[in-house]
Protein backbone atom coordinates (compact mmCIF):
# COMPACT_ATOMS: atom_id res chain seq x y z
CA UNK A 1 0.00 0.00 0.00
CA UNK A 2 2.76 2.44 0.94
CA UNK A 3 4.63 1.57 -2.25
CA UNK A 4 1.55 2.32 -4.35
CA UNK A 5 1.01 5.65 -2.64
CA UNK A 6 4.64 6.62 -3.19
CA UNK A 7 4.42 5.70 -6.85
CA UNK A 8 1.23 7.71 -7.28
CA UNK A 9 2.96 10.61 -5.54
CA UNK A 10 5.87 10.39 -8.00
CA UNK A 11 3.48 10.11 -10.94
CA UNK A 12 1.60 13.26 -9.89
CA UNK A 13 4.88 15.08 -9.37
CA UNK A 14 6.20 14.20 -12.85
CA UNK A 15 2.97 14.75 -14.79
CA UNK A 16 1.45 17.85 -13.22
CA UNK A 17 4.45 19.86 -12.02
CA UNK A 18 6.74 20.90 -14.86
CA UNK A 19 8.89 23.51 -13.15
CA UNK A 20 11.88 22.44 -11.07
CA UNK A 21 11.17 24.98 -8.32
CA UNK A 22 7.68 23.65 -7.76
CA UNK A 23 9.00 20.07 -7.69
CA UNK A 24 11.56 21.04 -5.07
CA UNK A 25 8.98 22.80 -2.93
CA UNK A 26 6.60 19.87 -3.23
CA UNK A 27 9.25 17.35 -2.20
CA UNK A 28 10.32 19.48 0.80
CA UNK A 29 6.73 19.82 1.99
CA UNK A 30 5.93 16.12 1.61
CA UNK A 31 9.15 15.02 3.31
CA UNK A 32 8.73 17.39 6.24
CA UNK A 33 5.10 16.37 6.54
CA UNK A 34 6.18 12.76 7.00
CA UNK A 35 9.12 13.47 9.30
CA UNK A 36 7.24 15.41 11.94
CA UNK A 37 4.80 12.63 12.92
CA UNK A 38 7.57 10.06 12.72
CA UNK A 39 9.74 11.96 15.21
CA UNK A 40 6.83 12.61 17.54
CA UNK A 41 5.20 9.18 17.53
CA UNK A 42 8.27 6.93 17.24
CA UNK A 43 9.45 7.47 20.86
CA UNK A 44 5.93 6.79 22.12
CA UNK A 45 5.84 3.52 20.18
CA UNK A 46 9.25 2.45 21.50
CA UNK A 47 8.32 3.24 25.10
CA UNK A 48 5.05 1.34 24.82
CA UNK A 49 6.82 -1.66 23.29
CA UNK A 50 9.25 -1.75 26.23
CA UNK A 51 6.46 -1.37 28.77
CA UNK A 52 4.45 -4.25 27.29
CA UNK A 53 7.56 -6.43 27.21
CA UNK A 54 8.28 -5.73 30.89
CA UNK A 55 4.68 -6.51 31.83
CA UNK A 56 4.90 -9.83 30.01
CA UNK A 57 8.09 -10.84 31.84
CA UNK A 58 6.79 -10.07 35.35
CA UNK A 59 5.97 -13.39 36.99
CA UNK A 60 4.37 -12.29 40.25
CA UNK A 61 1.26 -10.72 38.69
CA UNK A 62 -1.74 -12.80 37.64
CA UNK A 63 -2.74 -12.90 33.99
CA UNK A 64 -6.00 -11.04 34.66
CA UNK A 65 -4.09 -8.24 36.39
CA UNK A 66 -1.59 -8.09 33.51
CA UNK A 67 -4.43 -7.86 31.02
CA UNK A 68 -6.04 -4.96 32.90
CA UNK A 69 -2.69 -3.16 33.16
CA UNK A 70 -2.04 -3.61 29.45
CA UNK A 71 -5.50 -2.32 28.57
CA UNK A 72 -5.07 0.74 30.80
CA UNK A 73 -1.64 1.50 29.34
CA UNK A 74 -2.86 1.05 25.77
CA UNK A 75 -5.88 3.31 26.33
CA UNK A 76 -3.68 6.03 27.85
CA UNK A 77 -1.13 5.78 25.01
CA UNK A 78 -3.90 6.02 22.41
CA UNK A 79 -5.37 9.07 24.17
CA UNK A 80 -1.98 10.81 24.12
CA UNK A 81 -1.33 9.95 20.47
CA UNK A 82 -4.81 11.12 19.43
CA UNK A 83 -4.36 14.36 21.35
CA UNK A 84 -0.97 15.02 19.75
CA UNK A 85 -2.35 14.23 16.30
CA UNK A 86 -5.31 16.51 16.84
CA UNK A 87 -3.04 19.33 17.99
CA UNK A 88 -0.85 18.88 14.92
CA UNK A 89 -3.87 18.97 12.64
CA UNK A 90 -5.41 22.02 14.30
CA UNK A 91 -2.31 24.17 14.75
CA UNK A 92 -0.11 22.73 11.99
CA UNK A 93 -2.11 24.22 9.17
CA UNK A 94 -2.23 27.65 10.75
CA UNK A 95 1.45 27.91 11.67
CA UNK A 96 3.05 26.15 8.69
CA UNK A 97 4.07 29.40 7.03
CA UNK A 98 5.69 30.69 10.24
CA UNK A 99 7.56 27.42 10.78
CA UNK A 100 8.81 27.32 7.18
CA UNK A 101 9.85 30.96 7.38
CA UNK A 102 11.82 30.20 10.55
CA UNK A 103 13.40 26.95 9.28
CA UNK A 104 14.14 27.89 5.67
CA UNK A 105 14.52 31.68 5.88
CA UNK A 106 11.46 32.41 3.74
CA UNK A 107 12.62 30.36 0.76
CA UNK A 108 9.65 27.97 0.81
CA UNK A 109 6.89 30.31 1.95
CA UNK A 110 5.55 30.95 -1.52
CA UNK A 111 1.83 30.28 -2.07
CA UNK A 112 2.60 27.33 -4.34
CA UNK A 113 3.96 25.16 -1.54
CA UNK A 114 1.73 26.15 1.39
N, C-alpha and C positions, 0 to 999 in steps of 0.2 A: 504494500500500500504506500509506504513512504517513498519507495523507488518510483512508483507511478506519479505521485505528486511532484517529486523533484523533476521528473522528465517533462511533465506538463508545464511546470514553472519555467524550465529551459526553453520549451517550445514557445511559450508566450513571449518570453524575453527576446528570442530571435526573430519571431514573426512580426510582432507589433511595435517593438522599439528599435528604430533604425539608427538613432544617434548614439554615439559612444558615451556621451555624458549621461544620458538618461539611463543607459544600461549600467553604468557605474553607480549611479544614485540608487537604482533599483536593487542592485546586489548588496549595497551597504545596508539599505533599509531591511531587506529580508534577512540578512545575516545577523544584524543586531537584534531584530525581532525574535530570532530563535535563540540567541545567546542569553538574553536577559532571563527568560523563564528557566533555562537550563542551569544557570548559576544560582538562581534563587531556590529552585525545587530540588536540585541534586543533593545538597547537604541534608535536606529533610528526609529524602529517600534513604540515604546512607545511615542516618541516625535511626530511622525506624527499622531498617534491616538489622542493625546491631541489637536494638532493643528486643525485637522478636526472637533473635537467636539466643540472647541471654535468658529470656523467659522460657524457651524450650529446654535449655540445659539445666535449669533449676530443678532439683529433684525433691525438695521438701514441700512443694506446693502441689495440691491435688489438681487433676486435669480440669475439673469444673472451675476452679479458681483461676487457673492459667487462661482458660477460655474467656472468662469475664475480664481479666486484665488485658488480654489481647484486644478484645472488642472495645474496651474503653480507650486504649491507646490509639487504635485505628480510627475511632470516631473523632478523637481530639486532633489527630494528625490531619484528617480530612477537613475538619473545620478550619484549621490554620491554613491549609493549602487553598481552600475555597476563598477564604478571606483575602489572602495575598493575591490570588488571581483576580478577584473582584476589584481590589484596589488598583492593580495594574491596568485593568480594563477601564476603570472610571477615570483615573488620573493620568494614565499613559497617553491617551489621545490628546488631552488638553495640554500637557507639558512636553510633548515630543519636540516641538520647535525649539523650546528653551534648552532642552537637553542636547539636541544636535548642535545648537549654536555654541553651547559650552564645550562640548567634546570636540567638534570639528571646526571651530572658529568661523561659523557662518557659511562654510563651503557647501553644505548639504541642506540648507534651509530654504531652498527654492520651492515654489509651489508644486513642481513636478514630482518631488519625492515625498512630500508630506501630505 
